[in-house]
Amino acid sequence: MSTEIRVPTLGESVTEATIGQWFKKVGDTIAADEPIVELETDKVTIEVPAPAAGVLEAIAAQPGDTVDVGALLGAIGAGSGEAAAAPSSQDSSSAPEPSADNPVNVNPEPIPQPRTASDRAPAPSAQKMINEKGLNADNIAGSGKAGQVLKEDVLSALAKPAAAPAEAKPAAEAKAPAAPRAPVAADDAEREERVKMTRLRQTIARRLKDAQNTAAMLTTFNEVDMKPVMDLRSSYKELFEKKHGVKLGFMGFFTKAVVHALKEIPAVNAEIDGDDLIYKQYAHIGVAVGTDKGLVVPVVRNADQMSIAEIEKEIGNLGKKARDGQLSMADMQGGTFTISNGGVYGSLMSTPILNAPQSGILGMHKIQERPVVVGGEIVIRPMMYLALSYDHRIVDGKEAVTFLVRVKESLEAPERLVLDL
């Protein structure tokens, strides 16, 4: 008897994924709970474990295919010795034909996931936007509990204006074509490689462009003398690691400095919802992490209630999960402010893009020794440029500059972080 492999629940707001890669091929022996296939969603990459031990009999979805939650991915047959392999598009030349002993359908249709109308009214913020834009809630797919339409569902619907009249248009006109690419010389074309964007990369591109189109984004700069923090690290790094089991890095200091500044300038920790401003009485700090599949932003939750040691431990855990592709949806959601450290790649200056709907993002950069004037004398100090990009619709220039100055003051006198000053 075969055991089906299906797309698991991917998160409350995620309904589909793209097949990344299969770790096994038809005929391979599989252990229970062994990772068998990789799925790419809008936010994270996850590995689907084998629901049972046995032999991979069939693969129903190939790399690059888009599949819904619950869709059939393949099948596992009993047995550990002989490969009861079924045909698949990966190896159709050598696989046996289906028979009474091998009845698995190797190209089954994914089980459709019909959307049923929700009995729940749209969320208040969503309903307000629906009324303002003259939309019909029945035409918007809800991603909330019991199919409730949320604000992000309305924004998604507004971002795809061509979808509404799709039924009345030919299929070729249902989706507006992208701007045509300029002609390329034949010799150059032969030396090009066309690769389909991953689902994660598509989402990164869309969200960054949406942030530019929506927010009144502005960046202000300052610089910080990193010598006090570096001296503190040098004095206590061994004792810190021995006691807390984690290295004392810069991110703990920066995160702590940010949450102190957020308490004084709450607008930087707020967001716009229609005509309302939502001020957060908590600080969930997103920490941008570069991976080989793109930028992800796991969240250190309640960072305002954590010590520097606790922050360092959590950042270390999230960073490892990001690099190993093990981040969950919960790890990625709910951030109120983001810190991006381009300095680890050598960046000296940048203007980071907001992580919508957040109103602020802090860019850290490379520490570089430069001549500066201290007490009327020119000295060499390890300096870092800081950049704060913010949504000018909610954060005034004075607030943005004051926020960045507070971060600078905390880092140049780190005892302020300990004394809560």
C-alpha positions as CSV (number, residue, x, y, z in Angstrom):
1,M,0.0,0.0,0.0
2,S,1.3,3.4,-1.0
3,T,1.6,6.5,1.3
4,E,0.9,9.8,-0.3
5,I,3.2,12.8,0.0
6,R,1.2,16.0,0.1
7,V,2.0,19.7,0.6
8,P,1.7,20.4,4.3
9,T,0.1,23.5,5.8
10,L,2.5,26.3,5.1
11,G,1.2,29.1,7.4
12,E,-2.0,31.0,7.8
13,S,-1.5,33.4,4.9
14,V,0.3,31.0,2.5
15,T,-1.7,28.9,0.1
16,E,0.8,27.7,-2.4
17,A,4.5,26.9,-3.0
18,T,7.0,26.1,-5.7
19,I,8.9,22.9,-5.9
20,G,12.5,23.7,-5.2
21,Q,14.3,20.3,-5.5
22,W,13.8,16.6,-4.8
23,F,16.4,15.1,-2.5
24,K,15.4,11.6,-3.6
25,K,14.7,10.0,-7.0
26,V,12.2,7.3,-7.9
27,G,13.4,4.0,-6.5
28,D,15.4,5.4,-3.6
29,T,14.9,4.1,-0.1
30,I,13.5,6.6,2.3
31,A,13.5,6.7,6.1
32,A,10.5,8.1,8.0
33,D,10.8,11.8,8.6
34,E,13.8,12.1,6.3
35,P,13.7,15.3,4.2
36,I,12.4,14.4,0.8
37,V,11.5,17.5,-1.1
38,E,12.1,21.3,-0.8
39,L,9.3,23.8,-1.1
40,E,9.8,27.5,-1.7
41,T,7.1,29.9,-0.4
42,D,6.8,33.6,-0.5
43,K,8.6,33.9,2.8
44,V,10.7,30.8,3.5
45,T,12.1,27.6,2.1
46,I,11.0,24.4,3.9
47,E,11.8,20.8,3.7
48,V,8.9,18.2,3.6
49,P,9.7,15.1,5.6
50,A,8.8,11.6,4.5
51,P,5.5,10.6,6.1
52,A,6.6,7.0,6.2
53,A,9.6,4.7,5.5
54,G,9.8,2.8,2.2
55,V,10.7,3.4,-1.4
56,L,9.8,6.5,-3.4
57,E,7.4,5.1,-6.0
58,A,6.3,8.3,-7.8
59,I,7.0,12.0,-8.2
60,A,3.9,14.0,-9.2
61,A,5.3,17.5,-9.2
62,Q,8.6,18.6,-10.7
63,P,11.0,21.4,-9.7
64,G,9.5,24.7,-10.7
65,D,5.9,23.5,-10.5
66,T,3.5,25.6,-8.3
67,V,1.5,23.5,-5.9
68,D,-1.4,24.3,-3.5
69,V,-1.6,23.3,0.1
70,G,-2.8,19.6,0.2
71,A,-1.6,18.9,-3.4
72,L,-0.1,15.5,-4.1
73,L,3.6,15.5,-4.5
74,G,4.4,11.8,-4.8
75,A,4.0,8.4,-3.2
76,I,6.0,6.1,-1.0
77,G,5.7,2.3,-1.3
78,A,6.4,-0.3,1.3
79,G,9.6,-2.2,1.2
80,S,13.3,-1.5,1.7
81,G,15.1,-3.7,-0.7
82,E,13.5,-3.8,-4.1
83,A,12.7,-0.5,-5.7
84,A,9.1,-0.5,-6.6
85,A,9.8,2.5,-8.9
86,A,7.0,4.0,-10.9
87,P,7.4,6.1,-14.0
88,S,8.1,9.8,-13.6
89,S,9.2,12.6,-15.9
90,Q,12.6,12.5,-14.3
91,D,13.4,9.0,-15.7
92,S,10.6,8.0,-18.1
93,S,12.9,5.9,-20.3
94,S,13.9,3.3,-17.7
95,A,10.9,3.2,-15.4
96,P,8.4,0.3,-15.7
97,E,4.9,0.7,-17.0
98,P,2.0,0.9,-14.5
99,S,0.5,-2.5,-13.8
100,A,-1.8,-4.2,-11.3
101,D,1.2,-4.6,-9.0
102,N,2.2,-1.0,-9.5
103,P,-1.0,1.0,-9.8
104,V,0.4,4.4,-8.7
105,N,-0.6,7.3,-11.0
106,V,2.6,9.1,-11.7
107,N,1.0,12.2,-13.0
108,P,-2.0,12.8,-10.8
109,E,-3.8,16.1,-10.8
110,P,-3.3,18.1,-7.6
111,I,-6.4,18.1,-5.4
112,P,-8.0,21.5,-5.9
113,Q,-8.4,23.7,-2.9
114,P,-11.7,25.6,-3.5
115,R,-12.3,28.8,-1.7
116,T,-15.5,29.0,0.2
117,A,-17.2,32.2,1.1
118,S,-16.4,33.2,4.6
119,D,-19.2,33.9,7.2
120,R,-16.9,36.3,8.9
121,A,-17.0,40.0,8.0
122,P,-13.7,41.5,6.8
123,A,-11.4,42.9,9.4
124,P,-12.2,46.6,10.2
125,S,-9.1,47.9,8.5
126,A,-9.8,45.8,5.5
127,Q,-13.5,46.8,5.3
128,K,-12.5,50.5,5.5
129,M,-10.1,50.1,2.6
130,I,-12.8,48.1,0.7
131,N,-15.2,51.0,1.1
132,E,-12.7,53.6,0.1
133,K,-11.7,51.8,-3.0
134,G,-15.2,50.7,-4.0
135,L,-14.3,47.0,-4.0
136,N,-16.5,43.9,-3.5
137,A,-15.3,41.8,-0.5
138,D,-16.8,38.7,-2.2
139,N,-14.2,39.0,-4.9
140,I,-11.2,39.1,-2.5
141,A,-9.7,35.9,-1.3
142,G,-9.3,36.0,2.5
143,S,-6.2,34.6,4.2
144,G,-7.4,35.1,7.8
145,K,-9.0,32.5,10.0
146,A,-12.2,31.0,8.5
147,G,-11.4,32.9,5.2
148,Q,-11.7,36.4,6.8
149,V,-10.5,39.1,4.5
150,L,-7.5,41.0,6.0
151,K,-5.9,44.3,5.1
152,E,-3.1,42.6,3.2
153,D,-5.6,40.7,1.1
154,V,-7.1,44.0,0.0
155,L,-3.7,45.4,-0.8
156,S,-2.9,42.3,-2.8
157,A,-6.1,42.7,-4.7
158,L,-5.3,46.3,-5.4
159,A,-1.8,45.4,-6.6
160,K,-3.3,43.1,-9.3
161,P,-5.8,45.3,-11.2
162,A,-5.8,43.1,-14.2
163,A,-7.2,40.1,-12.3
164,A,-10.8,41.4,-12.0
165,P,-11.7,41.5,-15.7
166,A,-9.8,38.4,-16.5
167,E,-12.9,36.4,-17.2
168,A,-14.0,38.8,-19.9
169,K,-10.6,38.9,-21.6
170,P,-8.7,36.4,-23.6
171,A,-6.1,34.5,-21.7
172,A,-3.3,36.3,-23.5
173,E,-4.7,39.6,-22.2
174,A,-5.5,38.5,-18.7
175,K,-2.0,39.3,-17.5
176,A,-0.3,42.5,-18.6
177,P,3.0,41.7,-20.2
178,A,6.2,42.9,-18.8
179,A,8.2,45.5,-20.7
180,P,9.9,43.8,-23.7
181,R,13.6,43.3,-23.4
182,A,15.8,45.1,-25.8
183,P,17.2,43.0,-28.6
184,V,20.5,41.2,-27.9
185,A,23.1,40.3,-30.4
186,A,23.2,36.6,-31.4
187,D,26.8,36.2,-30.1
188,D,25.8,37.7,-26.7
189,A,22.6,35.6,-26.5
190,E,24.6,32.4,-26.8
191,R,26.6,33.4,-23.7
192,E,23.6,34.2,-21.5
193,E,21.8,32.0,-19.1
194,R,18.1,32.5,-18.4
195,V,17.0,31.2,-14.9
196,K,13.5,31.5,-13.5
197,M,13.3,33.7,-10.4
198,T,12.7,31.7,-7.2
199,R,9.5,32.4,-5.4
200,L,11.4,34.0,-2.5
201,R,13.3,36.3,-4.9
202,Q,10.0,37.3,-6.6
203,T,8.6,38.2,-3.3
204,I,11.7,40.2,-2.3
205,A,11.5,42.2,-5.5
206,R,7.8,42.9,-5.2
207,R,7.9,43.9,-1.5
208,L,10.8,46.3,-2.0
209,K,9.2,47.9,-5.0
210,D,5.9,48.2,-3.1
211,A,7.7,49.9,-0.2
212,Q,9.2,52.5,-2.6
213,N,5.8,53.1,-4.3
214,T,3.8,53.4,-1.0
215,A,6.0,55.1,1.6
216,A,7.4,58.6,1.5
217,M,10.8,57.2,2.1
218,L,13.7,59.4,3.2
219,T,17.2,58.5,4.7
220,T,19.2,60.5,7.3
221,F,22.8,59.8,8.2
222,N,25.1,60.0,11.1
223,E,28.4,58.4,12.2
224,V,29.4,56.7,15.4
225,D,32.7,56.3,17.1
226,M,32.9,52.5,17.7
227,K,35.9,52.7,20.1
228,P,33.9,52.5,23.3
229,V,32.0,49.4,22.2
230,M,35.1,47.8,20.8
231,D,37.0,48.4,24.0
232,L,34.1,47.0,26.1
233,R,34.0,43.9,23.9
234,S,37.8,43.5,24.1
235,S,37.7,43.7,27.9
236,Y,34.8,41.3,28.6
237,K,34.4,39.1,25.5
238,E,36.0,36.0,27.1
239,L,34.1,36.4,30.4
240,F,30.9,37.0,28.5
241,E,31.3,33.9,26.4
242,K,32.2,31.8,29.3
243,K,29.1,32.9,31.3
244,H,26.5,33.1,28.6
245,G,27.8,30.5,26.1
246,V,27.6,33.0,23.2
247,K,30.1,35.5,21.7
248,L,29.7,39.2,22.4
249,G,29.1,40.8,19.0
250,F,28.0,44.2,17.8
251,M,24.3,43.3,17.1
252,G,23.5,43.0,20.8
253,F,24.6,46.6,21.4
254,F,22.9,47.9,18.3
255,T,19.6,46.2,19.1
256,K,19.7,47.4,22.6
257,A,20.5,51.0,21.4
258,V,17.6,50.8,19.0
259,V,15.0,49.7,21.5
260,H,16.1,52.5,23.9
261,A,15.6,55.0,21.0
262,L,12.3,53.5,20.1
263,K,11.0,54.2,23.6
264,E,11.8,57.9,23.2
265,I,10.6,58.2,19.6
266,P,7.6,55.9,19.3
267,A,6.7,57.1,15.8
268,V,9.6,55.1,14.4
269,N,8.1,52.0,15.9
270,A,4.6,52.7,14.5
271,E,2.7,51.9,11.3
272,I,0.0,53.5,9.2
273,D,-3.3,51.6,8.9
274,G,-5.7,53.6,6.6
275,D,-6.2,56.9,8.4
276,D,-5.0,55.5,11.7
277,L,-1.6,55.4,13.3
278,I,-0.8,52.2,15.3
279,Y,1.8,52.8,18.0
280,K,3.5,49.5,19.2
281,Q,4.1,49.2,22.9
282,Y,6.6,46.4,22.2
283,A,9.7,46.1,20.0
284,H,10.0,43.1,17.7
285,I,13.3,43.8,15.9
286,G,13.9,42.2,12.5
287,V,17.5,41.3,11.7
288,A,18.3,41.1,8.0
289,V,20.3,38.0,7.2
290,G,21.8,37.3,3.8
291,T,21.5,33.6,2.6
292,D,22.4,31.9,-0.7
293,K,18.7,32.1,-1.7
294,G,18.2,35.8,-0.8
295,L,17.6,38.2,2.0
296,V,15.4,37.1,4.9
297,V,14.5,39.0,8.0
298,P,13.9,36.8,11.1
299,V,12.5,38.7,14.1
300,V,13.8,39.0,17.7
301,R,10.6,39.2,19.6
302,N,10.2,41.4,22.6
303,A,13.8,42.7,22.3
304,D,12.9,45.5,24.6
305,Q,12.6,43.0,27.4
306,M,15.8,41.2,26.8
307,S,19.4,41.6,28.0
308,I,22.3,41.9,25.6
309,A,23.2,38.3,26.2
310,E,19.6,37.1,25.4
311,I,19.6,39.2,22.3
312,E,22.9,37.7,21.1
313,K,21.7,34.2,21.7
314,E,18.4,34.7,19.8
315,I,20.2,36.4,16.9
316,G,22.6,33.5,16.8
317,N,19.8,31.0,16.7
318,L,17.8,32.8,14.0
319,G,20.9,33.3,11.9
320,K,21.8,29.6,12.0
321,K,18.2,28.7,11.1
322,A,18.2,31.1,8.2
323,R,21.4,29.7,6.8
324,D,20.2,26.2,7.2
325,G,16.8,27.0,5.6
326,Q,15.0,26.1,8.8
327,L,13.1,29.4,9.5
328,S,9.4,29.0,10.2
329,M,6.7,31.5,9.4
330,A,6.5,32.5,13.1
331,D,10.2,33.4,12.9
332,M,9.5,35.9,10.1
333,Q,6.4,37.7,11.1
334,G,5.5,40.6,13.4
335,G,8.6,42.8,13.1
336,T,8.2,46.5,14.1
337,F,11.7,47.7,13.1
338,T,14.6,46.3,11.1
339,I,18.4,46.4,11.4
340,S,20.4,45.7,8.3
341,N,24.2,45.1,8.6
342,G,25.8,45.7,5.2
343,G,29.1,46.3,6.9
344,V,29.7,42.6,7.0
345,Y,30.0,42.7,3.2
346,G,32.2,45.8,3.2
347,S,29.5,48.4,2.6
348,L,30.6,51.9,3.7
349,M,27.3,53.7,3.0
350,S,23.8,52.8,1.8
351,T,20.2,53.8,1.9
352,P,18.3,50.8,3.1
353,I,14.7,50.2,1.9
354,L,11.9,49.9,4.4
355,N,10.5,46.5,5.3
356,A,6.8,47.5,4.9
357,P,4.6,48.2,6.8
358,Q,7.4,49.2,9.2
359,S,8.3,52.9,9.4
360,G,12.0,52.6,10.0
361,I,15.1,50.6,9.2
362,L,18.6,51.1,10.5
363,G,21.6,50.4,8.2
364,M,24.9,49.5,9.8
365,H,28.1,49.7,7.8
366,K,31.8,48.9,7.7
367,I,33.9,50.1,10.7
368,Q,36.8,52.1,9.2
369,E,39.6,54.0,10.8
370,R,39.3,57.6,9.9
371,P,40.8,60.9,11.2
372,V,38.3,62.8,13.4
373,V,38.6,65.8,15.7
374,V,38.3,65.0,19.5
375,G,38.8,67.7,22.0
376,G,40.4,70.0,19.4
377,E,42.9,67.4,18.3
378,I,43.0,65.1,15.2
379,V,42.9,61.4,16.2
380,I,42.3,58.1,14.4
381,R,39.1,56.4,15.5
382,P,37.2,53.3,14.3
383,M,34.1,55.1,12.7
384,M,30.9,53.7,11.3
385,Y,28.3,55.5,9.2
386,L,24.7,54.9,10.3
387,A,21.7,55.3,8.0
388,L,18.1,55.5,9.0
389,S,15.5,55.2,6.3
390,Y,12.0,56.1,7.5
391,D,8.5,56.8,6.3
392,H,8.1,60.5,6.2
393,R,4.3,60.2,6.3
394,I,4.5,59.2,9.9
395,V,8.0,60.2,11.1
396,D,9.0,63.8,11.0
397,G,12.6,64.8,10.2
398,K,13.2,66.0,13.7
399,E,12.1,62.6,15.1
400,A,14.3,60.7,12.7
401,V,17.4,62.8,13.4
402,T,16.7,62.6,17.2
403,F,16.3,58.8,17.0
404,L,19.6,58.4,15.1
405,V,21.4,60.7,17.6
406,R,20.1,58.6,20.5
407,V,21.4,55.4,18.9
408,K,24.8,57.2,18.4
409,E,24.9,58.4,22.0
410,S,24.1,54.9,23.4
411,L,26.9,53.3,21.3
412,E,29.5,55.9,22.2
413,A,28.7,55.5,25.9
414,P,27.5,51.9,26.2
415,E,27.1,52.3,29.9
416,R,23.9,54.1,29.1
417,L,22.5,50.8,27.9
418,V,23.2,49.2,31.2
419,L,21.9,52.1,33.2
420,D,18.8,52.5,31.0
421,L,19.7,56.2,30.2
